[in-house]
Amino acid sequence: MTDDLPLSGRIALVTGASRGIGYSAALGLAKAGAHVVATARTQGALEELDDDIRRATGQSATLIPFDLVDGGAIDRMGGALYERFGRVDAWVHTAATLGASGLSPVAHADLREWAKIEKINLTGVYRLIRSLEPLLRQSDAGRVVHLTTSLAKAPRAFWGAYAATKAGAEMLMKCWADEIESTPIRVAVLDPGRLRTQMRAQAYPGEDPMTLQHPDVIAPLIVDLCRPDKTPPLDVDFRNISA
Protein backbone atom coordinates (compact mmCIF):
# COMPACT_ATOMS: atom_id res chain seq x y z
CA MET A 1 0.00 0.00 0.00
CA THR A 2 1.28 3.48 -0.93
CA ASP A 3 -0.18 6.98 -0.62
CA ASP A 4 -0.75 6.96 -4.39
CA LEU A 5 -2.49 3.58 -4.26
CA PRO A 6 -3.90 3.32 -0.71
CA LEU A 7 -6.23 0.47 -1.69
CA SER A 8 -3.73 -1.62 -3.63
CA GLY A 9 -4.69 -5.29 -3.51
CA ARG A 10 -8.05 -4.61 -1.85
CA ILE A 11 -11.37 -6.02 -3.10
CA ALA A 12 -14.02 -3.27 -3.15
CA LEU A 13 -17.70 -3.95 -3.87
CA VAL A 14 -19.89 -1.07 -5.02
CA THR A 15 -23.65 -1.66 -5.06
CA GLY A 16 -25.42 0.80 -7.33
CA ALA A 17 -22.34 1.47 -9.46
CA SER A 18 -24.00 2.23 -12.79
CA ARG A 19 -24.44 5.97 -12.28
CA GLY A 20 -24.11 8.94 -9.95
CA ILE A 21 -22.25 8.55 -6.68
CA GLY A 22 -21.82 4.80 -7.17
CA TYR A 23 -20.18 5.28 -10.57
CA SER A 24 -17.83 7.96 -9.25
CA ALA A 25 -17.01 5.88 -6.17
CA ALA A 26 -16.21 2.79 -8.23
CA LEU A 27 -13.90 4.75 -10.52
CA GLY A 28 -12.21 6.43 -7.56
CA LEU A 29 -11.68 3.12 -5.76
CA ALA A 30 -10.14 1.62 -8.89
CA LYS A 31 -7.79 4.59 -9.29
CA ALA A 32 -6.76 4.06 -5.65
CA GLY A 33 -5.64 0.52 -6.52
CA ALA A 34 -8.67 -1.58 -5.55
CA HIS A 35 -10.12 -4.32 -7.68
CA VAL A 36 -13.72 -3.15 -8.07
CA VAL A 37 -16.71 -5.45 -8.05
CA ALA A 38 -19.50 -3.34 -9.53
CA THR A 39 -23.19 -4.19 -9.28
CA ALA A 40 -26.27 -2.54 -10.77
CA ARG A 41 -29.33 -3.45 -12.79
CA THR A 42 -28.03 -2.22 -16.14
CA GLN A 43 -25.40 -4.28 -17.93
CA GLY A 44 -24.64 -1.53 -20.46
CA ALA A 45 -23.91 1.09 -17.79
CA LEU A 46 -21.65 -1.35 -15.95
CA GLU A 47 -19.73 -1.97 -19.16
CA GLU A 48 -19.26 1.79 -19.59
CA LEU A 49 -17.87 1.92 -16.06
CA ASP A 50 -15.51 -0.95 -16.86
CA ASP A 51 -14.31 0.93 -19.96
CA ASP A 52 -13.57 4.02 -17.83
CA ILE A 53 -11.73 1.92 -15.25
CA ARG A 54 -9.64 0.27 -17.98
CA ARG A 55 -8.76 3.65 -19.48
CA ALA A 56 -7.82 5.10 -16.08
CA THR A 57 -5.95 2.14 -14.57
CA GLY A 58 -5.30 -0.48 -17.24
CA GLN A 59 -7.23 -2.96 -15.08
CA SER A 60 -10.72 -4.38 -15.45
CA ALA A 61 -13.58 -4.58 -12.96
CA THR A 62 -15.77 -7.52 -12.05
CA LEU A 63 -19.32 -6.77 -13.19
CA ILE A 64 -22.39 -8.32 -11.55
CA PRO A 65 -25.70 -7.14 -13.02
CA PHE A 66 -28.69 -7.83 -10.77
CA ASP A 67 -31.70 -6.13 -9.21
CA LEU A 68 -31.80 -5.56 -5.44
CA VAL A 69 -35.41 -6.73 -5.38
CA ASP A 70 -34.05 -10.21 -6.17
CA GLY A 71 -33.04 -11.55 -2.78
CA GLY A 72 -31.85 -14.81 -4.26
CA ALA A 73 -29.42 -12.94 -6.51
CA ILE A 74 -27.95 -11.19 -3.46
CA ASP A 75 -27.40 -14.54 -1.76
CA ARG A 76 -25.81 -16.02 -4.89
CA MET A 77 -23.51 -13.01 -5.22
CA GLY A 78 -22.10 -13.62 -1.74
CA GLY A 79 -21.31 -17.23 -2.63
CA ALA A 80 -19.75 -16.27 -5.95
CA LEU A 81 -17.54 -13.63 -4.35
CA TYR A 82 -16.36 -16.12 -1.75
CA GLU A 83 -15.46 -18.66 -4.43
CA ARG A 84 -13.53 -16.10 -6.50
CA PHE A 85 -11.91 -13.82 -3.90
CA GLY A 86 -12.48 -15.39 -0.49
CA ARG A 87 -13.16 -11.99 1.04
CA VAL A 88 -14.42 -8.44 0.52
CA ASP A 89 -12.30 -5.60 1.94
CA ALA A 90 -14.70 -2.72 1.29
CA TRP A 91 -18.40 -2.41 0.52
CA VAL A 92 -19.80 0.92 -0.69
CA HIS A 93 -23.59 0.91 -0.82
CA THR A 94 -25.12 3.66 -2.95
CA ALA A 95 -28.16 1.90 -4.47
CA ALA A 96 -31.54 3.46 -3.65
CA THR A 97 -34.76 4.52 -5.36
CA LEU A 98 -37.51 7.12 -5.09
CA GLY A 99 -39.83 4.84 -7.03
CA ALA A 100 -40.95 5.28 -10.62
CA SER A 101 -43.62 7.81 -9.68
CA GLY A 102 -41.29 9.93 -7.55
CA LEU A 103 -42.63 11.90 -4.59
CA SER A 104 -46.22 11.53 -3.41
CA PRO A 105 -48.41 12.02 -0.34
CA VAL A 106 -48.16 9.09 2.05
CA ALA A 107 -51.88 8.28 1.79
CA HIS A 108 -51.67 8.18 -2.02
CA ALA A 109 -48.61 5.97 -2.33
CA ASP A 110 -49.05 3.16 -4.83
CA LEU A 111 -48.90 -0.24 -3.10
CA ARG A 112 -46.68 -1.84 -5.71
CA GLU A 113 -44.33 1.13 -5.74
CA TRP A 114 -44.18 1.11 -1.95
CA ALA A 115 -43.24 -2.57 -1.95
CA LYS A 116 -40.47 -1.99 -4.51
CA ILE A 117 -39.04 1.02 -2.65
CA GLU A 118 -39.03 -0.95 0.59
CA LYS A 119 -37.32 -3.94 -1.01
CA ILE A 120 -34.57 -1.85 -2.59
CA ASN A 121 -33.95 0.73 0.15
CA LEU A 122 -34.41 -1.43 3.24
CA THR A 123 -34.81 -5.18 2.78
CA GLY A 124 -32.07 -5.15 0.14
CA VAL A 125 -29.69 -3.66 2.69
CA TYR A 126 -30.55 -6.38 5.22
CA ARG A 127 -29.98 -9.11 2.65
CA LEU A 128 -26.69 -7.58 1.56
CA ILE A 129 -25.48 -7.41 5.17
CA ARG A 130 -26.41 -11.06 5.63
CA SER A 131 -24.64 -12.06 2.43
CA LEU A 132 -21.52 -9.91 2.84
CA GLU A 133 -20.71 -10.06 6.55
CA PRO A 134 -18.89 -13.43 6.27
CA LEU A 135 -16.78 -12.01 3.42
CA LEU A 136 -15.98 -8.80 5.30
CA ARG A 137 -14.96 -10.86 8.32
CA GLN A 138 -12.29 -12.50 6.14
CA SER A 139 -10.67 -9.11 5.59
CA ASP A 140 -7.99 -7.76 7.92
CA ALA A 141 -9.79 -4.39 7.92
CA GLY A 142 -13.26 -4.57 6.40
CA ARG A 143 -14.77 -1.18 5.58
CA VAL A 144 -18.40 -0.36 4.83
CA VAL A 145 -19.62 3.00 3.48
CA HIS A 146 -23.40 3.33 3.46
CA LEU A 147 -24.93 6.32 1.69
CA THR A 148 -27.78 7.90 3.64
CA THR A 149 -29.81 11.12 3.43
CA SER A 150 -30.64 14.02 5.72
CA LEU A 151 -34.29 13.00 5.27
CA ALA A 152 -33.59 9.99 7.49
CA LYS A 153 -33.38 12.45 10.39
CA ALA A 154 -35.38 15.43 9.13
CA PRO A 155 -38.41 14.07 7.21
CA ARG A 156 -40.34 16.27 4.79
CA ALA A 157 -43.76 16.20 3.16
CA PHE A 158 -44.15 13.90 0.15
CA TRP A 159 -40.89 12.04 0.86
CA GLY A 160 -42.57 9.43 3.08
CA ALA A 161 -41.61 6.17 1.36
CA TYR A 162 -38.04 7.22 0.62
CA ALA A 163 -37.41 8.87 3.99
CA ALA A 164 -38.90 6.00 6.01
CA THR A 165 -36.98 3.28 4.19
CA LYS A 166 -33.71 5.21 4.22
CA ALA A 167 -34.13 5.92 7.94
CA GLY A 168 -34.73 2.23 8.51
CA ALA A 169 -31.65 1.30 6.49
CA GLU A 170 -29.50 3.80 8.40
CA MET A 171 -30.65 2.41 11.74
CA LEU A 172 -30.10 -1.14 10.49
CA MET A 173 -26.52 -0.26 9.53
CA LYS A 174 -25.83 1.35 12.89
CA CYS A 175 -27.25 -1.60 14.83
CA TRP A 176 -25.09 -3.92 12.75
CA ALA A 177 -22.06 -1.71 13.34
CA ASP A 178 -22.62 -2.06 17.08
CA GLU A 179 -22.92 -5.85 16.77
CA ILE A 180 -19.60 -6.20 14.91
CA GLU A 181 -17.65 -3.73 17.04
CA SER A 182 -15.28 -6.48 18.21
CA THR A 183 -14.36 -7.40 14.61
CA PRO A 184 -12.02 -5.54 12.21
CA ILE A 185 -15.08 -4.33 10.26
CA ARG A 186 -15.94 -0.64 10.54
CA VAL A 187 -19.04 1.09 9.16
CA ALA A 188 -19.36 4.71 8.03
CA VAL A 189 -22.82 6.14 7.33
CA LEU A 190 -22.24 8.94 4.84
CA ASP A 191 -24.62 11.80 4.03
CA PRO A 192 -23.49 13.18 0.64
CA GLY A 193 -25.68 16.27 0.72
CA ARG A 194 -26.83 17.81 -2.56
CA LEU A 195 -25.03 16.42 -5.58
CA ARG A 196 -25.81 16.31 -9.31
CA THR A 197 -27.48 12.90 -9.56
CA GLN A 198 -30.36 11.42 -11.52
CA MET A 199 -32.33 10.88 -8.31
CA ARG A 200 -31.90 14.53 -7.38
CA ALA A 201 -33.16 15.55 -10.83
CA GLN A 202 -36.17 13.26 -10.43
CA ALA A 203 -37.05 14.84 -7.08
CA TYR A 204 -36.38 18.44 -8.16
CA PRO A 205 -37.14 18.65 -11.90
CA GLY A 206 -37.07 22.46 -11.90
CA GLU A 207 -33.63 22.73 -10.33
CA ASP A 208 -30.65 23.77 -12.45
CA PRO A 209 -28.29 20.78 -12.16
CA MET A 210 -25.28 22.97 -12.88
CA THR A 211 -25.75 24.65 -9.50
CA LEU A 212 -24.84 21.31 -7.87
CA GLN A 213 -21.47 19.62 -7.51
CA HIS A 214 -20.71 16.56 -9.64
CA PRO A 215 -20.61 13.23 -7.74
CA ASP A 216 -16.90 12.96 -8.53
CA VAL A 217 -16.21 15.40 -5.69
CA ILE A 218 -17.14 12.82 -3.04
CA ALA A 219 -15.04 9.98 -4.44
CA PRO A 220 -11.83 10.93 -2.55
CA LEU A 221 -13.73 10.86 0.74
CA ILE A 222 -15.17 7.43 -0.01
CA VAL A 223 -11.69 6.15 -0.87
CA ASP A 224 -10.39 7.55 2.42
CA LEU A 225 -13.19 5.87 4.38
CA CYS A 226 -12.24 2.53 2.79
CA ARG A 227 -8.56 2.70 3.72
CA PRO A 228 -7.44 -0.21 5.93
CA ASP A 229 -4.94 1.99 7.79
CA LYS A 230 -7.61 4.43 9.02
CA THR A 231 -10.59 3.99 11.33
CA PRO A 232 -13.61 5.81 9.90
CA PRO A 233 -16.20 7.53 12.11
CA LEU A 234 -19.72 6.08 12.14
CA ASP A 235 -21.42 9.32 11.05
CA VAL A 236 -19.94 11.33 8.19
CA ASP A 237 -21.53 14.43 6.62
CA PHE A 238 -19.89 15.47 3.36
CA ARG A 239 -21.41 18.95 3.64
CA ASN A 240 -19.35 19.63 6.76
CA ILE A 241 -16.17 18.36 5.14
CA SER A 242 -16.59 20.19 1.82
CA ALA A 243 -17.78 23.49 3.31
C-alpha distance (Angstrom), angle and dihedral (degrees) to the residues before:
residue distance angle dihedral
M1 . . .
T2 3.82 . .
D3 3.80 133.7 .
D4 3.81 88.5 -106.3
L5 3.81 92.2 50.3
P6 3.82 105.2 25.3
L7 3.81 92.3 163.8
S8 3.80 97.9 46.1
G9 3.80 110.3 152.2
R10 3.81 93.6 8.4
I11 3.82 124.0 130.0
A12 3.82 109.8 -134.5
L13 3.81 122.8 -172.5
V14 3.80 118.5 -159.7
T15 3.80 117.0 -168.4
G16 3.79 111.6 -159.6
A17 3.80 93.9 24.1
S18 3.81 99.8 149.7
R19 3.80 97.4 88.9
G20 3.79 147.6 -5.0
I21 3.79 119.5 10.2
G22 3.80 92.6 -5.7
Y23 3.80 92.3 54.7
S24 3.80 92.6 47.8
A25 3.80 91.7 45.3
A26 3.80 92.9 50.8
L27 3.80 92.1 50.0
G28 3.80 91.6 46.3
L29 3.80 92.5 49.5
A30 3.80 90.7 50.3
K31 3.81 91.6 49.9
A32 3.82 87.5 51.6
G33 3.81 89.5 58.6
A34 3.81 102.8 -96.2
H35 3.76 124.4 134.9
V36 3.80 101.3 -123.3
V37 3.78 124.1 -141.6
A38 3.79 104.1 -163.6
T39 3.79 124.5 -164.4
A40 3.80 131.7 -175.5
R41 3.78 139.5 128.4
T42 3.80 96.7 -100.9
Q43 3.80 118.4 74.5
G44 3.82 93.3 -168.2
A45 3.80 94.0 54.7
L46 3.80 90.8 48.1
E47 3.79 89.6 52.4
E48 3.81 89.7 52.2
L49 3.80 88.6 52.5
D50 3.80 90.3 50.0
D51 3.82 89.6 51.5
D52 3.82 90.4 52.7
I53 3.80 91.5 47.8
R54 3.81 91.0 50.0
R55 3.81 91.4 49.8
A56 3.81 92.5 47.9
T57 3.81 100.3 41.2
G58 3.80 110.0 10.8
Q59 3.81 88.1 -121.7
S60 3.79 130.9 104.8
A61 3.79 130.6 -128.9
T62 3.78 129.5 -131.6
L63 3.81 108.4 -114.0
I64 3.80 123.0 -154.0
P65 3.80 114.2 178.3
F66 3.81 113.6 -162.6
D67 3.79 141.7 128.6
L68 3.81 119.8 -110.2
V69 3.80 89.7 -135.9
D70 3.82 86.5 69.3
G71 3.79 103.3 83.2
G72 3.78 92.2 -179.9
A73 3.81 90.4 57.6
I74 3.81 89.8 54.0
D75 3.79 90.6 52.7
R76 3.80 92.1 47.4
M77 3.80 91.1 49.5
G78 3.80 90.9 57.7
G79 3.80 91.0 52.7
A80 3.80 92.8 46.2
L81 3.80 92.5 50.1
Y82 3.78 90.8 50.1
E83 3.80 91.7 51.3
R84 3.82 93.0 48.8
F85 3.82 104.3 35.2
G86 3.80 107.6 8.5
R87 3.79 91.1 -139.7
V88 3.80 147.4 28.1
D89 3.82 117.4 -133.6
A90 3.80 98.6 -172.4
W91 3.79 135.5 17.5
V92 3.80 119.8 -167.7
H93 3.79 112.1 -171.3
T94 3.80 114.8 -162.1
A95 3.83 102.1 144.3
A96 3.82 115.6 120.0
T97 3.79 140.4 132.8
L98 3.79 140.8 -147.8
G99 3.79 89.7 -157.7
A100 3.79 126.7 -106.6
S101 3.80 93.0 -80.8
G102 3.80 94.5 49.0
L103 3.80 120.8 -150.5
S104 3.80 121.5 7.2
P105 3.80 141.5 157.1
V106 3.79 111.8 -82.0
A107 3.81 93.3 -119.6
H108 3.81 91.1 52.7
A109 3.79 98.3 48.1
D110 3.78 113.3 132.5
L111 3.82 110.9 -115.7
R112 3.79 94.8 -136.1
E113 3.79 92.3 46.9
W114 3.80 90.8 48.1
A115 3.80 90.7 52.8
K116 3.82 91.8 49.8
I117 3.82 93.6 47.6
E118 3.79 90.6 49.1
K119 3.81 92.7 48.8
I120 3.80 93.9 49.9
N121 3.81 101.0 37.6
L122 3.80 100.5 36.7
T123 3.80 118.3 7.8
G124 3.80 90.1 41.6
V125 3.80 89.4 57.7
Y126 3.81 91.3 51.0
R127 3.80 91.8 49.9
L128 3.79 91.9 47.3
I129 3.80 91.2 51.3
R130 3.79 89.8 50.3
S131 3.80 92.0 48.5
L132 3.81 98.2 42.0
E133 3.81 105.0 38.2
P134 3.84 93.5 82.2
L135 3.81 89.4 51.3
L136 3.81 93.7 47.2
R137 3.80 89.4 49.7
Q138 3.81 88.2 60.1
S139 3.80 89.7 61.0
D140 3.79 121.9 89.5
A141 3.82 88.9 -134.8
G142 3.79 112.9 12.0
R143 3.79 114.1 -165.8
V144 3.80 128.0 -164.2
V145 3.82 124.5 -169.7
H146 3.79 113.4 -171.0
L147 3.80 118.3 -170.7
T148 3.79 113.1 -137.4
T149 3.81 136.4 168.1
S150 3.78 137.1 -124.1
L151 3.82 86.2 -119.7
A152 3.80 88.1 72.7
K153 3.81 86.9 71.5
A154 3.81 102.8 22.7
P155 3.83 107.7 39.0
R156 3.79 121.1 -161.9
A157 3.79 136.3 -161.3
F158 3.82 116.2 -79.5
W159 3.82 93.3 14.1
G160 3.82 93.8 89.7
A161 3.81 102.2 123.2
Y162 3.79 95.1 40.8
A163 3.81 95.9 41.8
A164 3.81 94.4 46.0
T165 3.79 95.0 48.5
K166 3.80 94.0 43.4
A167 3.81 90.4 48.8
G168 3.78 89.1 51.0
A169 3.80 91.6 49.2
E170 3.80 91.8 49.1
M171 3.80 91.7 51.1
L172 3.81 90.4 46.0
M173 3.81 90.3 53.7
K174 3.79 92.5 48.5
C175 3.80 93.2 48.5
W176 3.79 89.0 50.0
A177 3.80 90.8 47.9
D178 3.80 88.8 55.5
E179 3.81 91.4 49.2
I180 3.82 93.6 53.0
E181 3.80 96.6 41.7
S182 3.82 91.3 117.2
T183 3.83 91.9 55.9
P184 3.83 128.2 76.4
I185 3.83 89.2 -106.2
R186 3.79 117.0 109.2
V187 3.81 126.9 -172.9
A188 3.80 127.4 -151.0
V189 3.81 119.2 -168.8
L190 3.80 104.9 -154.1
D191 3.81 126.6 -161.7
P192 3.82 105.8 -161.0
G193 3.79 96.0 -169.7
R194 3.80 119.2 -152.3
L195 3.78 113.4 -11.8
R196 3.81 134.1 159.5
T197 3.80 100.5 -93.7
Q198 3.78 136.0 142.6
M199 3.81 90.7 -114.6
R200 3.79 90.7 53.9
A201 3.81 90.0 50.8
Q202 3.81 90.3 50.0
A203 3.80 91.6 52.4
Y204 3.82 95.7 42.1
P205 3.82 107.1 30.0
G206 3.81 92.9 167.2
E207 3.79 95.0 54.0
D208 3.80 120.1 106.5
P209 3.82 103.1 -120.0
M210 3.79 91.4 -154.9
T211 3.81 89.2 69.4
L212 3.82 87.9 66.7
Q213 3.79 130.0 75.0
H214 3.80 118.9 -107.5
P215 3.84 115.3 -108.4
D216 3.80 89.0 -114.6
V217 3.81 88.7 79.5
I218 3.81 92.3 70.5
A219 3.81 96.7 48.4
P220 3.85 95.5 87.6
L221 3.81 90.2 54.2
I222 3.80 91.9 50.3
V223 3.81 90.1 49.8
D224 3.80 89.7 50.6
L225 3.81 91.9 50.3
C226 3.82 89.2 53.3
R227 3.80 95.9 52.6
P228 3.81 113.0 119.9
D229 3.81 92.0 -146.3
K230 3.81 93.8 59.6
T231 3.79 132.2 63.5
P232 3.81 109.7 -137.2
P233 3.82 122.4 -145.4
L234 3.80 117.7 -113.5
D235 3.82 95.0 -122.9
V236 3.80 119.3 45.2
D237 3.82 125.2 174.1
F238 3.80 113.3 -167.6
R239 3.81 90.7 -161.6
N240 3.80 90.5 65.1
I241 3.79 92.4 47.4
S242 3.81 96.8 45.7
A243 3.82 96.2 42.1
